[in-house]
Amino acid sequence: MIYTILYYLTIRQMTENSLYTVSDVARILKLSTITVYKYIREKKLEAIEFSGHYRVSSLSLEKFISEHTIPATGEDILPGGKKK
């Protein structure tokens, strides 16, 4: 029983602290990899660099998404963030 609980907690921690490649992030956000690299370079998206390869933690990705979420206001929003 205790091993089952420890196994569950370990799997949960690994899932919560997952690292994504730039390609993974691009696929999740439905953006190009060039755009993801741009966000990393502009420090809009936190990333970890390993020998020239970037990884984005699940926590950083969640933070990025929450910072770019537009609250539902019932107003029509036009491209460029302008209101109707």
N, C-alpha and C positions, 0 to 999 in steps of 0.2 A: 504493500500500500504506500509506504513512504517513498519507494522508488518511483512509483507512478506519479506522485505529487512533484517530486524533484524533476522528473523527466518533463512534466507539463510546464513547470516554471522555467526550465532551461529553454524549451522550445519557444515559450512565450517571450522570454527575454531576447532570444535570437531574432524573432519576428519583429519585435518592437525596435530593435537596434539594427535593422537590416541596412546594408549599404547597396546603393543602386549605381549602375554605370550611367554615363551621360546618355547613352542610347536608351536605357531603361526609363530614365526621367523623361526623355523626349517622347517616348511611346506613351507613358502615363499621362503626360500633359497635352499630348497631341500637338507637339511643336517639332521643329527641326532641331537636329543636334547642334547646328550652328547657333541657333537662338539660345539653347541651354548653355553652350560655352560662353556666349555673350553675357548672359545673366551671371555666370560664375565670375567672369573677368570683371564685370561691373560691381561685383560683390552684392548682387541682389539675391543670389542663391548661394548659401554656404556649401562649401565642398571641401573634401580632404584630398590632398594630392599625394600619390604614391608613384614616385619615379616618372612623373609626367602624365600619369593617368589619374583622372578625377573620379571620386566616389562621393555620392550624396547620401547622407543618412536619412532614414525614414523620418526622423524628428525634424531635420532641416527642410525636407520636402513638405511635411505637414505645415510647418511654420510659413513657408513660402506660399502655399495654397491659401492658408487662412489670411495672410496679409493682402492677398490679391482677390479675395472674395468680395463681391459687391452685394451689399445687403438688399434684400427685396423691399422696395419702397412703394411699389404699385405704380411708379412713374415709368413712362417709356424712355429708354435710354438709346440714343443714337450712337453710331460708331464714333470713336474719339471721346466718349464719355459725356457728350452733350445731351441735355435733356430736351425733350420735345416741347 
